[in-house]
Amino acid sequence: MPEEAENWRDGVSQPVADEIDCIIKAFRGSSDRRPEIRAARNERGVDHLYAEGQILVRAEYLDRVLEILGEQSERDLQASAPERTRRVIGGVALLTLAGSRTVSEALTEIDRQLGRGIATPDHVLTVAGEGGEGMACPATEPQQAYCDIEPYPAVSGEHAGAGVLIYQADTGLLDDAASTHSWLAGVQAADIDPLPPKLPGGVQPIPPYAGHGTFVAGVIRCMAPAADIVVANAFSIAGSQLESDLVTRLEDELRRGVDIFHLSIAARSRHDLPLIAFEQWLNRLNQYKGSICICPAGNDSSRRPNWPGAFPGVIAVGALGSDWHGRASFTNFGGWVDVYAPGRDLVNAFATGTYTCHVAPYTGQVREFYGMAKWSGTSFSTPIVTGLIAARMSRTGENAAQAAAALLAEARAQAIPGVGPVLLPHHFGGWAQSG
């Protein structure tokens, strides 16, 4: 059973510990109002990350939960301390705990009286992943590439993706990316992915996770060059965000009329239970005919479900290795993963500047980048699938749900034994995807 532990590093691989430390420190330094981030352990290492001092509660049970915790009713609490509760989304409330009671203590008692899944931690959702059993997501830190190298997979020669709107929740778009890289022209930034001021001598430092959103948008555009993409900096704290904050933002974005919600996140949860606020958002999304949500499966080399990819209504994408015939060593897998696509050593747009590695065994190594990078992870296999769906939509006139269903059927028809359903870039000769 997962439990809170100060010694969460015990038995955790150094690369994963480095990623978790980076996230915890970033939350601590981002704002005085941010809750402290804790790591919960299981018998194999780190189980999940969460915000200490606050829990998510199914709204219909809020008064009962307050009673179990020895608190006044929701109505009285709203009158006396309104800052302690807020609605994250219809059906789910965020409750700040009183006194010194910990999340672990509160949830243990709520589980005992009401059962699991009524209240959960406010989980940390991240493009970096925090699984203690394997690699993080991205599976590698960005690697150097020649400044004038072509993207890989290459830009499709077709005018694919026209008329399709993709909302990409990620780390934002670098402010000069669309003007520097032709295949990113017209991509919109809901928020800029900010880089720090230049150091003396004009050197531009590149923080961890910066450029992730730009790279992902570039991969989508290579598959669907005419697609409309809005890139949001939804994971502005070391590539991470709390479930409560992300879901509130995603609900606001439903009004855009988005065809494909591309969410670059993969996270573990307490007891492997569904994320209750995100579950409510999916229910809202399902009210919009034809729209879909797609997420990476994560990079723990594990069968354990990662969220939100493990939801039945979400397309979860794993990664193929460099030969495109077997699973990448880092990818998650299992029946909950819908499809696999290339995810090893992709090349696309990135920042220009100096990056200092923060994950073992390369900690402290300095890498110079000139606007392109090579990167691996399910974060990057996923935009291949998103782009293929968008390309099919413009080619056939299908909505996103119809195009996704058709492509997943093709993926199952060409499944690789021992791997699963597979989709590959449509402009690669014998691996062409039919219409």
NUVOTOR-283713 format. One record per residue (C-alpha): residue number from 1; chain; z, y, x. Coordinates in pm, whole numbers. Example, Ala and Ser with C-alpha at 12.3 -4.5 7.8 and 13.67 -1.06 7.14 Angstrom:
// NUVOTOR-283713
   seq   mol       c3       c2       c1
     1     A      780     -450     1230
     2     A      714     -106     1367
//
This chain:
// NUVOTOR-283713
   seq   mol       c3       c2       c1
     1     A        0        0        0
     2     A      -83      346      137
     3     A      220      545      241
     4     A      290      885      387
     5     A      363      864      758
     6     A      420     1107     1041
     7     A      298      839     1282
     8     A      -43      808     1118
     9     A     -212      794     1458
    10     A      -63      451     1537
    11     A     -347      200     1561
    12     A     -613      458     1469
    13     A     -917      480     1696
    14     A     -932      796     1904
    15     A    -1258      927     1750
    16     A    -1113      902     1397
    17     A     -782     1057     1507
    18     A     -974     1347     1663
    19     A    -1166     1409     1338
    20     A     -849     1402     1129
    21     A     -665     1635     1366
    22     A     -956     1879     1343
    23     A     -940     1882      962
    24     A     -559     1915      943
    25     A     -557     2203     1193
    26     A     -843     2380     1016
    27     A     -661     2378      682
    28     A     -345     2500      852
    29     A     -529     2793     1007
    30     A     -751     2888      712
    31     A     -502     3066      485
    32     A     -129     3104      423
    33     A     -190     2985       68
    34     A     -346     2655      172
    35     A     -129     2345      126
    36     A      -43     2128      423
    37     A     -280     1834      466
    38     A     -123     1491      520
    39     A     -262     1154      619
    40     A     -156      848      418
    41     A     -159      514      600
    42     A     -233      158      502
    43     A     -192     -156      710
    44     A     -522      -90      890
    45     A     -484      279      971
    46     A     -544      602      780
    47     A     -608      543      411
    48     A     -686      894      282
    49     A     -609     1263      330
    50     A     -442     1474       65
    51     A     -270     1807       -1
    52     A      107     1789       16
    53     A      301     1950     -271
    54     A       42     1922     -547
    55     A     -104     1649     -767
    56     A     -386     1610    -1017
    57     A     -281     1493    -1365
    58     A     -482     1380    -1666
    59     A     -416     1669    -1902
    60     A     -322     1454    -2201
    61     A      -31     1313    -1997
    62     A       87     1639    -1840
    63     A      394     1685    -2059
    64     A      496     1322    -2003
    65     A      451     1361    -1627
    66     A      661     1676    -1630
    67     A      932     1490    -1821
    68     A      929     1206    -1565
    69     A      968     1462    -1287
    70     A     1260     1628    -1467
    71     A     1060     1942    -1542
    72     A     1025     2161    -1848
    73     A      725     2122    -2080
    74     A      382     2258    -1995
    75     A      425     2538    -2246
    76     A      759     2643    -2098
    77     A      629     2607    -1744
    78     A      334     2832    -1828
    79     A      580     3095    -1948
    80     A      822     3070    -1654
    81     A      600     2979    -1358
    82     A      229     2995    -1456
    83     A      120     2969    -1092
    84     A      242     2607    -1082
    85     A      -28     2469    -1314
    86     A     -398     2533    -1362
    87     A     -683     2349    -1528
    88     A     -925     2218    -1268
    89     A    -1173     2103    -1531
    90     A    -1141     1999    -1894
    91     A     -912     1695    -1898
    92     A     -747     1743    -1557
    93     A     -470     1980    -1446
    94     A     -339     2067    -1100
    95     A       42     2063    -1078
    96     A      239     2213     -790
    97     A      555     2010     -735
    98     A      897     2171     -738
    99     A     1150     2174     -457
   100     A     1130     1921     -176
   101     A      973     1641     -381
   102     A      677     1492     -195
   103     A      349     1375     -342
   104     A      432     1018     -242
   105     A      769     1028     -421
   106     A      625     1187     -736
   107     A      331      950     -765
   108     A      543      642     -702
   109     A      764      731     -998
   110     A      471      830    -1224
   111     A      292      504    -1140
   112     A      605      306    -1220
   113     A      641      456    -1567
   114     A      281      525    -1672
   115     A       66      307    -1447
   116     A     -180      402    -1177
   117     A     -455      656    -1234
   118     A     -266      898    -1459
   119     A     -181     1120    -1165
   120     A     -337     1122     -818
   121     A     -319     1320     -496
   122     A     -541     1624     -459
   123     A     -764     1439     -214
   124     A     -942     1600       78
   125     A    -1319     1552       41
   126     A    -1517     1599      357
   127     A    -1857     1568      521
   128     A    -1662     1430      817
   129     A    -1498     1133      647
   130     A    -1149     1023      743
   131     A    -1148      647      718
   132     A     -919      493      975
   133     A    -1109      166     1000
   134     A    -1432      286     1154
   135     A    -1650      582     1233
   136     A    -1651      924     1072
   137     A    -1935     1084      877
   138     A    -2149     1207     1046
   139     A    -2137      891     1253
   140     A    -2200     1090     1571
   141     A    -2158     1445     1690
   142     A    -2492     1628     1715
   143     A    -2701     1533     2018
   144     A    -2935     1754     2213
   145     A    -3307     1770     2132
   146     A    -3600     1966     2274
   147     A    -3638     2309     2114
   148     A    -3998     2249     1999
   149     A    -3966     1884     1898
   150     A    -4103     1782     1558
   151     A    -3864     1670     1283
   152     A    -3814     1297     1248
   153     A    -3897     1170      991
   154     A    -4189     1411      992
   155     A    -4279     1673      732
   156     A    -4484     1524      451
   157     A    -4839     1652      425
   158     A    -4818     1654       48
   159     A    -4714     1949     -170
   160     A    -4427     1733     -292
   161     A    -4120     1843     -485
   162     A    -4277     2142     -662
   163     A    -4074     2250     -962
   164     A    -3764     2047     -866
   165     A    -3426     2224     -822
   166     A    -3176     2063     -584
   167     A    -2819     2190     -545
   168     A    -2681     2082     -207
   169     A    -2303     2102     -165
   170     A    -2255     2105      211
   171     A    -2153     2341      492
   172     A    -2402     2612      394
   173     A    -2728     2729      550
   174     A    -2748     2899      890
   175     A    -2864     3255      831
   176     A    -3183     3235     1039
   177     A    -3280     2875      959
   178     A    -3541     2950      692
   179     A    -3722     3199      915
   180     A    -3700     2984     1231
   181     A    -3816     2650     1090
   182     A    -4130     2651      874
   183     A    -4027     2350      663
   184     A    -3710     2537      555
   185     A    -3899     2845      432
   186     A    -3776     2943       86
   187     A    -3457     2737       96
   188     A    -3182     2950      -59
   189     A    -2829     2995       72
   190     A    -2561     3010     -196
   191     A    -2332     3077      102
   192     A    -2409     3124      470
   193     A    -2278     2874      725
   194     A    -2111     3131      954
   195     A    -2113     3103     1331
   196     A    -1846     3278     1541
   197     A    -1927     3600     1730
   198     A    -2112     3550     2055
   199     A    -1905     3514     2369
   200     A    -1946     3744     2672
   201     A    -2288     3678     2818
   202     A    -2444     3626     2476
   203     A    -2349     3260     2438
   204     A    -2323     3148     2072
   205     A    -2046     2891     2015
   206     A    -2121     2626     1752
   207     A    -1806     2501     1572
   208     A    -1763     2140     1455
   209     A    -1968     2065     1140
   210     A    -2166     2392     1162
   211     A    -2534     2328     1100
   212     A    -2470     2014      894
   213     A    -2600     2174      574
   214     A    -2905     2312      755
   215     A    -2989     1971      903
   216     A    -2954     1797      564
   217     A    -3167     2058      386
   218     A    -3429     2010      658
   219     A    -3445     1635      596
   220     A    -3486     1689      220
   221     A    -3765     1939      283
   222     A    -3946     1699      514
   223     A    -3969     1455      224
   224     A    -4034     1721      -42
   225     A    -4167     2040      123
   226     A    -4211     2230     -205
   227     A    -3869     2155     -359
   228     A    -3637     2443     -446
   229     A    -3306     2390     -264
   230     A    -2983     2589     -296
   231     A    -2742     2514      -10
   232     A    -2375     2593      -74
   233     A    -2098     2621      182
   234     A    -1871     2406      -34
   235     A    -1698     2250      268
   236     A    -1604     2557      467
   237     A    -1282     2420      622
   238     A    -1392     2190      907
   239     A    -1652     2041      675
   240     A    -1386     1971      411
   241     A    -1252     2087       74
   242     A     -988     1981     -177
   243     A    -1103     1788     -481
   244     A     -947     2052     -710
   245     A    -1145     2336     -551
   246     A    -1476     2150     -521
   247     A    -1481     2028     -881
   248     A    -1411     2377    -1012
   249     A    -1711     2505     -818
   250     A    -1937     2220     -925
   251     A    -1859     2284    -1291
   252     A    -1970     2645    -1246
   253     A    -2300     2523    -1098
   254     A    -2394     2317    -1404
   255     A    -2539     2628    -1565
   256     A    -2815     2649    -1302
   257     A    -3015     2371    -1468
   258     A    -3008     2161    -1152
   259     A    -3221     1844    -1137
   260     A    -3045     1679     -842
   261     A    -2689     1742     -726
   262     A    -2687     1638     -361
   263     A    -2323     1621     -244
   264     A    -2268     1552      125
   265     A    -1927     1392       86
   266     A    -1764     1053      129
   267     A    -1389     1007       98
   268     A    -1130      735       48
   269     A     -875      756     -234
   270     A     -522      634     -300
   271     A     -537      269     -414
   272     A     -920      302     -416
   273     A     -897      455     -763
   274     A    -1165      696     -891
   275     A    -1121     1068     -825
   276     A    -1002     1184    -1167
   277     A    -1124     1545    -1150
   278     A    -1462     1441    -1015
   279     A    -1483     1176    -1289
   280     A    -1450     1452    -1550
   281     A    -1723     1652    -1378
   282     A    -1955     1351    -1393
   283     A    -1885     1325    -1765
   284     A    -1993     1688    -1796
   285     A    -2305     1626    -1584
   286     A    -2404     1336    -1810
   287     A    -2432     1584    -2096
   288     A    -2731     1738    -1915
   289     A    -3026     1511    -1983
   290     A    -3218     1392    -1679
   291     A    -2988     1533    -1407
   292     A    -2849     1306    -1133
   293     A    -2592     1308     -853
   294     A    -2648     1149     -512
   295     A    -2397     1102     -225
   296     A    -2367      927      112
   297     A    -2187      592      124
   298     A    -1990      696      433
   299     A    -1957      560      784
   300     A    -1653      334      810
   301     A    -1851       10      856
   302     A    -1657     -112      553
   303     A    -1696     -263      207
   304     A    -1420      -41       68
   305     A    -1552      208     -187
   306     A    -1595      567      -82
   307     A    -1599      841     -344
   308     A    -1785      990     -518
   309     A    -2055      741     -420
   310     A    -1870      447     -578
   311     A    -1889      596     -929
   312     A    -2135      405    -1151
   313     A    -2318      728    -1235
   314     A    -2373      831     -871
   315     A    -2647      707     -636
   316     A    -2475      594     -313
   317     A    -2693      581       -2
   318     A    -2625      371      308
   319     A    -2801      394      643
   320     A    -3054      176      820
   321     A    -3049      143     1196
   322     A    -3315      271     1434
   323     A    -3553      -22     1367
   324     A    -3535       42      989
   325     A    -3495     -334      932
   326     A    -3117     -370      950
   327     A    -2806     -176      852
   328     A    -2681       86     1096
   329     A    -2360      -31     1262
   330     A    -2165      260     1114
   331     A    -2275      246      749
   332     A    -2057      138      460
   333     A    -2201     -140      251
   334     A    -2137     -366      -48
   335     A    -2240     -393     -411
   336     A    -2146      -32     -485
   337     A    -2410      100     -239
   338     A    -2735      150     -432
   339     A    -2994      188     -157
   340     A    -3037      217      220
   341     A    -3261      461      409
   342     A    -3309      554      776
   343     A    -2997      719      916
   344     A    -2997      663     1292
   345     A    -3124      930     1538
   346     A    -3289     1161     1288
   347     A    -3415     1494     1424
   348     A    -3408     1822     1234
   349     A    -3303     2187     1224
   350     A    -2974     2291     1380
   351     A    -2800     2592     1532
   352     A    -2880     2760     1862
   353     A    -2591     2783     2103
   354     A    -2323     2585     2283
   355     A    -2137     2298     2120
   356     A    -1821     2148     2269
   357     A    -1759     1789     2160
   358     A    -1420     1727     1998
   359     A    -1434     1350     1944
   360     A    -1367     1076     2200
   361     A    -1519      956     2427
   362     A    -1710     1284     2468
   363     A    -1417     1524     2411
   364     A    -1477     1845     2605
   365     A    -1842     1769     2684
   366     A    -2057     2082     2643
   367     A    -2402     2047     2483
   368     A    -2668     2318     2463
   369     A    -2880     2345     2147
   370     A    -3199     2539     2082
   371     A    -3242     2511     1707
   372     A    -3296     2134     1680
   373     A    -3066     1832     1704
   374     A    -3063     1455     1683
   375     A    -2795     1320     1448
   376     A    -2685      994     1285
   377     A    -2494      912      966
   378     A    -2525      836      598
   379     A    -2514     1214      554
   380     A    -2873     1205      682
   381     A    -3007      890      518
   382     A    -2905     1038      181
   383     A    -3141     1342      193
   384     A    -3433     1107      257
   385     A    -3364      948      -83
   386     A    -3308     1287     -248
   387     A    -3640     1409     -110
   388     A    -3826     1097     -223
   389     A    -3688     1140     -576
   390     A    -3798     1505     -581
   391     A    -4142     1411     -449
   392     A    -4188     1149     -718
   393     A    -4078     1392     -989
   394     A    -4352     1639     -899
   395     A    -4609     1360     -865
   396     A    -4537     1181    -1194
   397     A    -4379     1442    -1420
   398     A    -4065     1229    -1461
   399     A    -3721     1387    -1475
   400     A    -3471     1315    -1197
   401     A    -3305     1023    -1375
   402     A    -3639      858    -1452
   403     A    -3775      909    -1100
   404     A    -3453      778     -944
   405     A    -3457      468    -1165
   406     A    -3818      395    -1070
   407     A    -3756      436     -698
   408     A    -3442      223     -707
   409     A    -3643      -50     -880
   410     A    -3896      -30     -596
   411     A    -3612      -40     -343
   412     A    -3479     -361     -500
   413     A    -3828     -513     -502
   414     A    -3859     -459     -126
   415     A    -3494     -537      -44
   416     A    -3423     -666      306
   417     A    -3220     -992      303
   418     A    -2871     -931      433
   419     A    -2911     -556      390
   420     A    -3004     -461       34
   421     A    -3247     -228     -146
   422     A    -3444       -7       91
   423     A    -3641      316       64
   424     A    -3841      459      354
   425     A    -4031      786      396
   426     A    -4346      765      184
   427     A    -4575      894      459
   428     A    -4516      605      701
   429     A    -4821      385      665
   430     A    -4743       32      554
   431     A    -4407      137      417
   432     A    -4563      371      163
   433     A    -4385      405     -168
   434     A    -4614      348     -464
   435     A    -4640      591     -755
//
